[in-house]
Amino acid sequence: MLRPGGKLVIDMHNRDEIVRRFTPAPFGIVVQVGDDIRADSTEFDCLSGRMETDRLVVRDGQVRRSHFSIRVPVITELRAWLDGAGFSGVDFFARDGEAPSIHRPRLIVVATA
């Protein structure tokens, strides 16, 4: 709950920048530190707007598998949601204070109650 005139600030990934630089790797991304291994295979689903990642971790001889599904909304959705929630104004910035763009990885949302 915010007082009238209060600010809600959200610092999040910029979906448009993620999509711009996203390149699925056929064998995923593998990171090894000592004998520990992490392997990620990620795809982007344009219809759902979700990044789907399957992860395999081998640590101390133990294998662990997990799945991550992340949806990052576009600016127009964020604006509609915040307007619908009754905020009187919604502004969007890149982390450096400039306008958001497909070349800036972070998105700052400032909504006024």
C-alpha positions in Angstrom: 0.0 0.0 0.0 1.3 3.4 -0.9 0.2 6.8 0.2 -1.1 9.2 -2.4 1.9 10.5 -4.4 4.0 7.6 -3.2 6.3 5.9 -5.7 6.7 2.2 -6.7 10.1 1.5 -8.2 10.8 -1.7 -10.1 14.3 -2.7 -11.4 14.0 -5.5 -13.9 15.3 -7.1 -17.0 14.4 -5.3 -20.3 12.6 -8.0 -22.3 13.4 -6.2 -25.6 17.1 -6.3 -25.0 16.9 -10.0 -24.0 15.1 -10.9 -27.2 17.6 -8.8 -29.3 20.6 -10.6 -28.0 19.1 -14.1 -27.5 20.8 -16.8 -29.4 19.9 -20.4 -28.6 23.0 -22.6 -28.3 22.4 -26.1 -29.7 24.3 -27.7 -26.9 23.6 -25.0 -24.2 26.1 -23.1 -22.0 28.5 -25.2 -20.0 30.5 -23.8 -17.0 33.1 -25.8 -15.2 34.8 -24.9 -11.9 37.1 -27.6 -10.7 35.2 -30.8 -10.9 31.8 -29.1 -10.7 29.8 -28.6 -13.9 26.7 -26.6 -14.8 25.0 -27.0 -18.2 22.1 -24.8 -19.3 20.0 -25.2 -22.4 17.7 -22.2 -23.0 15.0 -21.5 -25.6 12.7 -18.5 -26.0 9.1 -19.1 -26.8 7.7 -16.1 -28.7 4.1 -17.1 -28.3 4.3 -17.2 -24.5 7.1 -14.6 -24.1 8.9 -17.1 -21.8 12.5 -18.2 -21.6 12.6 -21.9 -20.8 15.8 -23.2 -19.3 16.8 -26.8 -18.5 19.8 -26.9 -16.1 22.0 -29.8 -15.1 24.4 -29.5 -12.2 27.1 -32.0 -11.3 28.6 -31.2 -7.9 30.6 -33.7 -5.7 29.5 -36.5 -8.0 25.8 -35.8 -7.5 23.6 -34.9 -10.5 20.8 -32.4 -10.1 18.4 -31.4 -12.8 16.0 -28.4 -12.7 13.8 -26.3 -15.0 13.3 -22.6 -15.0 10.5 -20.8 -16.8 10.7 -17.0 -16.8 8.3 -14.5 -18.4 9.4 -10.9 -18.6 6.6 -8.6 -19.7 6.9 -5.9 -22.3 6.6 -2.2 -21.4 3.1 -1.9 -22.8 1.9 -4.7 -20.5 3.5 -3.1 -17.5 1.9 0.2 -18.3 -1.5 -1.4 -18.7 -1.2 -3.4 -15.4 -0.1 -0.4 -13.4 -2.7 1.9 -14.9 -5.3 -0.8 -14.2 -4.1 -1.0 -10.6 -4.8 2.7 -10.2 -1.4 4.4 -10.5 -1.7 7.9 -11.7 1.5 7.9 -13.7 4.0 5.4 -15.0 7.5 6.2 -16.3 10.2 3.9 -17.8 13.9 4.4 -17.8 17.1 2.5 -18.5 19.4 2.1 -15.5 21.4 5.2 -16.6 18.3 7.4 -16.6 18.0 7.5 -20.3 15.0 6.2 -22.3 14.7 2.4 -22.5 16.0 0.8 -25.7 16.8 -2.6 -27.1 20.5 -1.9 -26.2 20.0 -1.4 -22.5 19.7 -4.5 -20.4 17.8 -3.1 -17.4 14.4 -1.4 -17.1 13.5 0.9 -14.3 9.7 1.4 -13.8 8.5 4.3 -11.6 4.8 4.3 -10.9 3.1 7.1 -8.8 0.2 6.2 -6.5 
